[in-house]
Amino acid sequence: MSTLRDLAEEHTRLRPADIDHLHRIAGDWQLLSDLSFADLLLWVPVDGDGSFLCVAQVRPTTAPTAYLDDQVGRIVGGPEVAHLEVAHRQGRIWREGDPVWYGDVPARHEAIPVRLRTTDGEAGEVIAVVGRDTNLSTARTPSQLELNYLTTADDLAQMIADGTFPPPRHPGETTSAPRVGDGLVRLDAGGKVTYASPNAQSAYRRLGYASHLVGEDLAALHRRLASDPLEGTDAANGILAALRGEAPPRREIDARGATMLTRALPLMPAGVPIGALVLVRDITEVRRRDRALITKDATIREIHHRVKNNLQTVAALLRLQARRVSMPEARVALEESVRRVASIALVHETLSMSSDEAVEFDGIVDRVASAATEVAATEATVGMRREGSFGVLPAEVATSLVMVLNELLLNAVEHGFPSDAETATAEAGSATPATPAPAAAGPVAAEVVVSAHRFRKMLHVSVTDNGRGLPPDFDAERGGNLGLQIVRALITGELRGTIELRDGAKGGTEATLVVPLARSAPDGRSAG
């Protein structure tokens, strides 16, 4: 299904500013739909032929819908859109006419012109029409709640026609809460409560106000209830701003261990401030869970920080031991262990600064690659380069993968680009003289390239060098030093992936890894 913007751009000549205004209406009109007990359809005139196109639709949560089928994308004309044509041409709300039938459902038509106010605050031309269609199959004598809902809905409908609704959205705000069913309070022009829904009354009771709200000065009440005086003042100022015709940001009030979210909207049909609409929602449990999650995240980050510190201590002890060992082989083994422990510590250091159990892996790879060129036992100057992006990886993948890449990078640098002394020794001990490499057009810089890309929930990684390549008798399945044995064990075991070692197409060595990103549980089901 095409979006509102796609449909409007394809079938109309609306300006980008007009379409943005229609988006704001569609983002905030669930409120009007619930207050009206009606479906809302956003109609735009199609160029040239007198028909209208439905670009958005919302159904009420407070009443049955008038449309079982989605109307978005439907183009209608003729007598069926006569009410839309009147509202669009005359710029007034249309409420005349008899009920119509959609299959077995009787419905009442209304049409609300949509204006976008000009930059100097004047009412602009009509750019669209909101159809307000009410299912009449369950019509009954309205209650006090329903009468207040409908009265408020009519005020907001007039504000759409005036171009003053919806109000500008504040940065970072969403449109999900609070809603009509969470709690509604209507104020008169002096800020006194004229109606409070049962859910609104319950929300204020949680804050410690047991009396009935009708007749209360809501701004003063917020000042009295709030545990924090500054918070109470902010909430009260929001109410007063709405009474002046402004649209303040949402506020939270904490009192007696409970938290309530409030949203104040001005009511100013025909440009005359007549009061305000205040939507409230008890979010005590939501904030309690938020605080629990924040505490949990902080605890997890602290654990990662301590693990990182412990690993760095282990690495320091191994480094100290290596300095005191006289056997060269033992010293090399201890130094390799230091690098392996340090690579794991790098992941935990990154996790200690993250709010979840995932890490941005590109920075880790760059640091490991830089360290490999600095500590590798070779006289050659080797350049490191990364192509593509690893993206964000879960901690269990990152910890094993960083060890794998550390080993592959060290192997590439140390064994792909040996020192001159190693080359001479190898040639002297060989029965067959080494075949000289063909003359190159110029010197080739020693380089190792790490590349990564994602495809169908699989991470494809390659580590390629332009060195001397694999030995002639190398066994790709079993050969190699301890580092390669660690690599195979981690890839096939922890990461449940595959690895292939081969000579590069243009010389050197290439290691190719394929790692699944959707981990599988022991019973074969996906674990996320």
FENUR-V943591 format. One record per residue. N is the residue number from 1. RES is the residue in three letters. SS is DSSP state (helix for helix, strand for strand, loop for the rest). NEAR is the number of other ideal C-beta (glycine too) atoms within 10 Angstrom. Layout:
# FENUR-V943591
N,RES,SS,NEAR + N,RES,SS,NEAR
This chain:
# FENUR-V943591
1,MET,loop,7 + 2,SER,loop,13 + 3,THR,loop,12 + 4,LEU,helix,17 + 5,ARG,helix,15 + 6,ASP,helix,12 + 7,LEU,helix,21 + 8,ALA,helix,25 + 9,GLU,helix,14 + 10,GLU,helix,10 + 11,HIS,helix,19 + 12,THR,loop,18 + 13,ARG,loop,11 + 14,LEU,loop,21 + 15,ARG,loop,12 + 16,PRO,helix,10 + 17,ALA,helix,11 + 18,ASP,helix,19 + 19,ILE,helix,20 + 20,ASP,helix,12 + 21,HIS,helix,21 + 22,LEU,helix,22 + 23,HIS,helix,17 + 24,ARG,helix,16 + 25,ILE,helix,21 + 26,ALA,helix,19 + 27,GLY,helix,13 + 28,ASP,helix,16 + 29,TRP,loop,22 + 30,GLN,helix,18 + 31,LEU,helix,23 + 32,LEU,helix,26 + 33,SER,helix,23 + 34,ASP,helix,22 + 35,LEU,helix,24 + 36,SER,helix,24 + 37,PHE,loop,21 + 38,ALA,loop,27 + 39,ASP,strand,22 + 40,LEU,strand,25 + 41,LEU,strand,23 + 42,LEU,strand,27 + 43,TRP,strand,26 + 44,VAL,strand,26 + 45,PRO,strand,23 + 46,VAL,loop,16 + 47,ASP,loop,11 + 48,GLY,loop,7 + 49,ASP,loop,9 + 50,GLY,loop,10 + 51,SER,loop,18 + 52,PHE,strand,26 + 53,LEU,strand,22 + 54,CYS,strand,19 + 55,VAL,strand,28 + 56,ALA,strand,23 + 57,GLN,strand,22 + 58,VAL,strand,20 + 59,ARG,loop,18 + 60,PRO,loop,21 + 61,THR,loop,13 + 62,THR,loop,16 + 63,ALA,loop,18 + 64,PRO,loop,15 + 65,THR,loop,19 + 66,ALA,loop,25 + 67,TYR,loop,18 + 68,LEU,loop,10 + 69,ASP,loop,9 + 70,ASP,loop,11 + 71,GLN,loop,18 + 72,VAL,loop,16 + 73,GLY,loop,14 + 74,ARG,loop,15 + 75,ILE,strand,14 + 76,VAL,strand,15 + 77,GLY,loop,15 + 78,GLY,helix,9 + 79,PRO,helix,8 + 80,GLU,helix,12 + 81,VAL,helix,21 + 82,ALA,helix,14 + 83,HIS,helix,19 + 84,LEU,helix,26 + 85,GLU,helix,20 + 86,VAL,helix,18 + 87,ALA,helix,26 + 88,HIS,helix,22 + 89,ARG,helix,11 + 90,GLN,helix,11 + 91,GLY,loop,13 + 92,ARG,loop,14 + 93,ILE,loop,19 + 94,TRP,strand,21 + 95,ARG,loop,15 + 96,GLU,loop,9 + 97,GLY,loop,13 + 98,ASP,loop,7 + 99,PRO,loop,12 + 100,VAL,strand,15 + 101,TRP,strand,9 + 102,TYR,strand,14 + 103,GLY,loop,8 + 104,ASP,loop,6 + 105,VAL,strand,17 + 106,PRO,strand,16 + 107,ALA,strand,18 + 108,ARG,strand,17 + 109,HIS,loop,21 + 110,GLU,loop,21 + 111,ALA,strand,27 + 112,ILE,strand,25 + 113,PRO,strand,25 + 114,VAL,strand,23 + 115,ARG,strand,20 + 116,LEU,loop,21 + 117,ARG,loop,13 + 118,THR,loop,11 + 119,THR,loop,7 + 120,ASP,loop,5 + 121,GLY,loop,9 + 122,GLU,loop,9 + 123,ALA,loop,15 + 124,GLY,loop,15 + 125,GLU,loop,12 + 126,VAL,strand,19 + 127,ILE,strand,22 + 128,ALA,strand,29 + 129,VAL,strand,27 + 130,VAL,strand,27 + 131,GLY,strand,24 + 132,ARG,strand,26 + 133,ASP,strand,23 + 134,THR,strand,22 + 135,ASN,strand,21 + 136,LEU,loop,15 + 137,SER,loop,11 + 138,THR,loop,9 + 139,ALA,loop,12 + 140,ARG,loop,6 + 141,THR,loop,5 + 142,PRO,loop,12 + 143,SER,loop,9 + 144,GLN,helix,9 + 145,LEU,helix,15 + 146,GLU,helix,15 + 147,LEU,helix,11 + 148,ASN,helix,20 + 149,TYR,helix,23 + 150,LEU,helix,16 + 151,THR,helix,14 + 152,THR,helix,22 + 153,ALA,helix,20 + 154,ASP,helix,19 + 155,ASP,helix,21 + 156,LEU,helix,23 + 157,ALA,helix,23 + 158,GLN,helix,20 + 159,MET,helix,23 + 160,ILE,helix,24 + 161,ALA,helix,24 + 162,ASP,helix,16 + 163,GLY,loop,21 + 164,THR,loop,21 + 165,PHE,loop,25 + 166,PRO,loop,20 + 167,PRO,loop,16 + 168,PRO,loop,7 + 169,ARG,loop,14 + 170,HIS,loop,10 + 171,PRO,loop,5 + 172,GLY,loop,7 + 173,GLU,loop,10 + 174,THR,loop,8 + 175,THR,loop,15 + 176,SER,loop,7 + 177,ALA,loop,13 + 178,PRO,loop,23 + 179,ARG,loop,17 + 180,VAL,helix,22 + 181,GLY,helix,13 + 182,ASP,helix,19 + 183,GLY,loop,24 + 184,LEU,strand,25 + 185,VAL,strand,26 + 186,ARG,strand,22 + 187,LEU,strand,25 + 188,ASP,loop,14 + 189,ALA,loop,13 + 190,GLY,loop,8 + 191,GLY,loop,19 + 192,LYS,strand,17 + 193,VAL,strand,21 + 194,THR,strand,14 + 195,TYR,strand,19 + 196,ALA,strand,25 + 197,SER,loop,22 + 198,PRO,helix,10 + 199,ASN,helix,17 + 200,ALA,helix,25 + 201,GLN,helix,18 + 202,SER,helix,13 + 203,ALA,helix,27 + 204,TYR,helix,28 + 205,ARG,helix,14 + 206,ARG,helix,15 + 207,LEU,loop,24 + 208,GLY,loop,13 + 209,TYR,loop,17 + 210,ALA,loop,8 + 211,SER,loop,11 + 212,HIS,loop,11 + 213,LEU,loop,19 + 214,VAL,loop,13 + 215,GLY,loop,9 + 216,GLU,loop,19 + 217,ASP,strand,16 + 218,LEU,helix,26 + 219,ALA,helix,23 + 220,ALA,helix,14 + 221,LEU,helix,22 + 222,HIS,helix,26 + 223,ARG,helix,19 + 224,ARG,helix,14 + 225,LEU,helix,20 + 226,ALA,loop,22 + 227,SER,loop,15 + 228,ASP,loop,12 + 229,PRO,helix,9 + 230,LEU,helix,8 + 231,GLU,helix,18 + 232,GLY,helix,22 + 233,THR,helix,14 + 234,ASP,helix,18 + 235,ALA,helix,25 + 236,ALA,helix,22 + 237,ASN,helix,16 + 238,GLY,helix,23 + 239,ILE,helix,24 + 240,LEU,helix,15 + 241,ALA,helix,17 + 242,ALA,helix,27 + 243,LEU,helix,23 + 244,ARG,loop,11 + 245,GLY,loop,15 + 246,GLU,loop,16 + 247,ALA,loop,18 + 248,PRO,loop,22 + 249,PRO,loop,14 + 250,ARG,loop,18 + 251,ARG,strand,20 + 252,GLU,strand,15 + 253,ILE,strand,25 + 254,ASP,strand,17 + 255,ALA,strand,20 + 256,ARG,loop,11 + 257,GLY,loop,11 + 258,ALA,strand,21 + 259,THR,strand,21 + 260,MET,strand,27 + 261,LEU,strand,20 + 262,THR,strand,23 + 263,ARG,strand,23 + 264,ALA,strand,27 + 265,LEU,strand,22 + 266,PRO,strand,22 + 267,LEU,strand,24 + 268,MET,loop,22 + 269,PRO,helix,18 + 270,ALA,helix,11 + 271,GLY,helix,13 + 272,VAL,loop,10 + 273,PRO,loop,15 + 274,ILE,loop,14 + 275,GLY,strand,21 + 276,ALA,strand,28 + 277,LEU,strand,21 + 278,VAL,strand,23 + 279,LEU,strand,22 + 280,VAL,strand,26 + 281,ARG,strand,22 + 282,ASP,strand,21 + 283,ILE,loop,19 + 284,THR,helix,17 + 285,GLU,helix,10 + 286,VAL,helix,13 + 287,ARG,helix,15 + 288,ARG,helix,13 + 289,ARG,helix,11 + 290,ASP,helix,12 + 291,ARG,helix,10 + 292,ALA,helix,10 + 293,LEU,helix,11 + 294,ILE,helix,11 + 295,THR,helix,10 + 296,LYS,helix,10 + 297,ASP,helix,14 + 298,ALA,helix,11 + 299,THR,helix,10 + 300,ILE,helix,17 + 301,ARG,helix,16 + 302,GLU,helix,11 + 303,ILE,helix,13 + 304,HIS,helix,20 + 305,HIS,helix,15 + 306,ARG,helix,12 + 307,VAL,helix,17 + 308,LYS,helix,19 + 309,ASN,helix,14 + 310,ASN,helix,13 + 311,LEU,helix,19 + 312,GLN,helix,16 + 313,THR,helix,12 + 314,VAL,helix,16 + 315,ALA,helix,19 + 316,ALA,helix,13 + 317,LEU,helix,13 + 318,LEU,helix,19 + 319,ARG,helix,16 + 320,LEU,helix,11 + 321,GLN,helix,14 + 322,ALA,helix,17 + 323,ARG,helix,9 + 324,ARG,helix,8 + 325,VAL,loop,14 + 326,SER,loop,6 + 327,MET,loop,8 + 328,PRO,helix,8 + 329,GLU,helix,8 + 330,ALA,helix,12 + 331,ARG,helix,15 + 332,VAL,helix,13 + 333,ALA,helix,15 + 334,LEU,helix,18 + 335,GLU,helix,17 + 336,GLU,helix,20 + 337,SER,helix,16 + 338,VAL,helix,20 + 339,ARG,helix,21 + 340,ARG,helix,19 + 341,VAL,helix,21 + 342,ALA,helix,22 + 343,SER,helix,26 + 344,ILE,helix,20 + 345,ALA,helix,20 + 346,LEU,helix,24 + 347,VAL,helix,26 + 348,HIS,helix,22 + 349,GLU,helix,20 + 350,THR,helix,21 + 351,LEU,helix,23 + 352,SER,helix,17 + 353,MET,loop,10 + 354,SER,loop,16 + 355,SER,loop,12 + 356,ASP,loop,12 + 357,GLU,loop,13 + 358,ALA,strand,17 + 359,VAL,strand,25 + 360,GLU,strand,14 + 361,PHE,helix,22 + 362,ASP,helix,17 + 363,GLY,helix,12 + 364,ILE,helix,21 + 365,VAL,helix,22 + 366,ASP,helix,14 + 367,ARG,helix,16 + 368,VAL,helix,22 + 369,ALA,helix,23 + 370,SER,helix,12 + 371,ALA,helix,18 + 372,ALA,helix,24 + 373,THR,helix,18 + 374,GLU,helix,7 + 375,VAL,helix,15 + 376,ALA,loop,19 + 377,ALA,loop,12 + 378,THR,loop,18 + 379,GLU,loop,10 + 380,ALA,loop,16 + 381,THR,loop,9 + 382,VAL,loop,22 + 383,GLY,strand,12 + 384,MET,strand,19 + 385,ARG,strand,12 + 386,ARG,strand,15 + 387,GLU,strand,11 + 388,GLY,strand,14 + 389,SER,loop,14 + 390,PHE,loop,24 + 391,GLY,loop,14 + 392,VAL,strand,13 + 393,LEU,strand,21 + 394,PRO,strand,15 + 395,ALA,helix,18 + 396,GLU,helix,14 + 397,VAL,helix,23 + 398,ALA,helix,24 + 399,THR,helix,20 + 400,SER,helix,22 + 401,LEU,helix,27 + 402,VAL,helix,25 + 403,MET,helix,22 + 404,VAL,helix,26 + 405,LEU,helix,25 + 406,ASN,helix,25 + 407,GLU,helix,27 + 408,LEU,helix,25 + 409,LEU,helix,26 + 410,LEU,helix,23 + 411,ASN,helix,23 + 412,ALA,helix,29 + 413,VAL,helix,24 + 414,GLU,helix,21 + 415,HIS,helix,22 + 416,GLY,helix,24 + 417,PHE,loop,22 + 418,PRO,loop,18 + 419,SER,loop,13 + 420,ASP,helix,9 + 421,ALA,helix,9 + 422,GLU,helix,15 + 423,THR,helix,12 + 424,ALA,helix,12 + 425,THR,helix,12 + 426,ALA,helix,13 + 427,GLU,helix,11 + 428,ALA,helix,9 + 429,GLY,loop,7 + 430,SER,loop,9 + 431,ALA,loop,4 + 432,THR,loop,6 + 433,PRO,loop,8 + 434,ALA,loop,12 + 435,THR,loop,6 + 436,PRO,loop,6 + 437,ALA,loop,9 + 438,PRO,loop,5 + 439,ALA,loop,5 + 440,ALA,loop,7 + 441,ALA,loop,5 + 442,GLY,loop,5 + 443,PRO,loop,6 + 444,VAL,loop,10 + 445,ALA,loop,10 + 446,ALA,loop,19 + 447,GLU,strand,17 + 448,VAL,strand,26 + 449,VAL,strand,18 + 450,VAL,strand,24 + 451,SER,strand,16 + 452,ALA,strand,22 + 453,HIS,strand,14 + 454,ARG,strand,13 + 455,PHE,strand,8 + 456,ARG,loop,8 + 457,LYS,loop,9 + 458,MET,strand,14 + 459,LEU,strand,21 + 460,HIS,strand,16 + 461,VAL,strand,22 + 462,SER,strand,19 + 463,VAL,strand,23 + 464,THR,strand,22 + 465,ASP,strand,25 + 466,ASN,loop,21 + 467,GLY,loop,23 + 468,ARG,loop,18 + 469,GLY,loop,17 + 470,LEU,loop,20 + 471,PRO,loop,11 + 472,PRO,loop,5 + 473,ASP,loop,6 + 474,PHE,loop,15 + 475,ASP,loop,10 + 476,ALA,loop,12 + 477,GLU,loop,7 + 478,ARG,loop,9 + 479,GLY,loop,13 + 480,GLY,loop,20 + 481,ASN,loop,12 + 482,LEU,helix,10 + 483,GLY,helix,19 + 484,LEU,helix,20 + 485,GLN,helix,13 + 486,ILE,helix,17 + 487,VAL,helix,23 + 488,ARG,helix,16 + 489,ALA,helix,13 + 490,LEU,helix,19 + 491,ILE,helix,20 + 492,THR,helix,12 + 493,GLY,helix,10 + 494,GLU,helix,16 + 495,LEU,loop,22 + 496,ARG,loop,13 + 497,GLY,loop,22 + 498,THR,strand,13 + 499,ILE,strand,20 + 500,GLU,strand,11 + 501,LEU,strand,21 + 502,ARG,strand,13 + 503,ASP,strand,13 + 504,GLY,loop,17 + 505,ALA,loop,8 + 506,LYS,loop,8 + 507,GLY,loop,13 + 508,GLY,loop,21 + 509,THR,strand,23 + 510,GLU,strand,19 + 511,ALA,strand,25 + 512,THR,strand,15 + 513,LEU,strand,21 + 514,VAL,strand,16 + 515,VAL,strand,22 + 516,PRO,strand,16 + 517,LEU,loop,15 + 518,ALA,loop,10 + 519,ARG,loop,14 + 520,SER,strand,12 + 521,ALA,loop,9 + 522,PRO,loop,6 + 523,ASP,loop,6 + 524,GLY,loop,6 + 525,ARG,loop,7 + 526,SER,strand,10 + 527,ALA,loop,11 + 528,GLY,loop,8
